[in-house]
């Protein structure tokens, strides 16, 4: 799984969201930015998806996309 371009752009543009993701993951905001740049699958962990849902109002279908094998 990977995040959609819409979700990635919202994370890039929202400092509060990046901060909450850093806290939820126990990582730094710099790490979150790196994960966003690489569309890292760490961003698809349940706790982080919950934060993304709360901050953006997006549904899972708007947040997640299938990755090509």
N, C-alpha and C positions, 0 to 999 in steps of 0.2 A: 504494500500500500504506500501511497505517497499523497502529499497534499496537492490540491488544485492550485492553479496559478492565482485564482481569486483569493484563496486563503493565505497564500504566501505573501501576496501584495498587502493584504490587511495587516499581517504580522509585521512586515517591514515598516509600515506607516504608523504603527500604534505602539508607542513607548510603554504604556501601561500594560498592554498585552504581553510584550516581550518580557517585562519585569515579572509579571505573574507566571509566565512560562518558566523563567529562570528559577523562581522560588519553588514551583511545583516539581521541577526536575532536579533541584539541588545543584544546578549548574549556574554559570555566570551568564549575563546577558550577551556577552561576546560569543559564548558557545551557542546560544540560541540563534544569533545572527548567522553564524557559520552553518548551523543546521539548516536554516532557511535558505541560504545561498546554495547548499548542496541538496535541498529537499530530502534531508536525512529521515530515515524511517523512525528515528527516535521521537520525532514530532507526532507520530501516530499512536503513541502510548495513551492508554485510557485517561490518565490524569491530565495529560496535556490537551487531549481532544476536548475534555470537559471545560477547561479554561477557554479554549478557542470558541467553543459553542457559547459560553456565557458572555464573553467579551464582544463577539461579532454578531450573534444571533443567527449564524448560519446553521443549516442542517448538516447531518453527516454526508448526505449526497453532494452538498455544496463544498464540503471540506475535503473529502477523500476521493481519490481516483485509483483505479487499478493500474499497476505498473506492467509494462510489457516484459515478458520473460526473457 
